Amino acid sequence: MEFKGEDGMNSEQPLPSEEARQPQAPEQPRQGKRLKYSKFRKVIAIIMAALLPGLGHLFLGLFIRGLTFIVLLLLDIFAMLYVSSDGLRINIPLLILLGLFIPVLYFYNVYDVLQSADYMVRYRRKPDRYARMDAKGQQSSPFYAWERGFAFAVLLVAGGGLMILFRMKPRWLSIFFEDYGFLTLAILLMMIGLFLFLREAFLSFKRKKLKERG
């Protein structure tokens, strides 16, 4: 025989516990730990990038990107030593431009590490929003395109060839650096600056579109 209480409910039916009555709190401790770890990792990457261009990227796991900065720094140092060697007529404007390339590379390296760390955090939180489909139909981040491309291989081949030429010091290379070295480097820096400007403009436009989508 079943007994019913004043409210008409079955007295044998268990009442909901206090834990069930209380709303479940979101599991945020794990996210908080991840956020703290991401911030700590970001600070360490910036410190390493400030010590030597490329180290911060290597710490973040962007090996090809980090090695690219290291190779560019070595190439600039080799070029400065070649231009200032005894066998050449010293081209002061070219030497100044080569010297200015080092701080430009240094500060862009720190800036890129900062952007890389922020992007990696955003991509891990919302991979569907920041990813795209690659040629194999798999979801991947466009940020890692340089890591899988063959541009670094081309840079290594070209950089190794230039280092060999700097060591051999052929006459035609000396004439080229004395007569056209400054103009060539100036045009190259202008092209790099234009590329970076267009890249940032494209990324800003893309971020604006993402914000409009919600």
Number of C-alpha atoms within 10 A of each C-alpha: 3 6 10 12 9 8 7 8 10 13 13 10 8 7 9 8 8 8 8 9 8 8 8 8 6 6 8 9 9 9 11 11 11 13 13 12 12 16 15 11 16 22 16 15 24 22 15 19 26 17 13 15 27 29 26 31 27 18 18 17 12 19 16 20 21 22 18 20 20 16 18 19 19 15 18 17 16 16 20 17 13 21 23 16 11 9 10 15 13 15 15 13 13 23 19 12 15 20 15 12 17 17 11 10 17 19 14 15 24 24 13 18 31 18 12 20 21 14 15 18 16 13 17 13 12 11 15 12 12 18 16 14 11 12 7 6 8 10 14 16 19 13 14 14 11 15 16 9 11 10 12 17 12 11 14 15 10 12 16 14 12 15 16 11 13 18 11 10 14 10 9 9 14 18 13 12 21 17 12 13 18 20 13 14 16 16 11 12 14 12 12 12 12 12 12 12 12 12 12 12 12 12 12 12 11 12 12 11 11 12 8 8 7 5
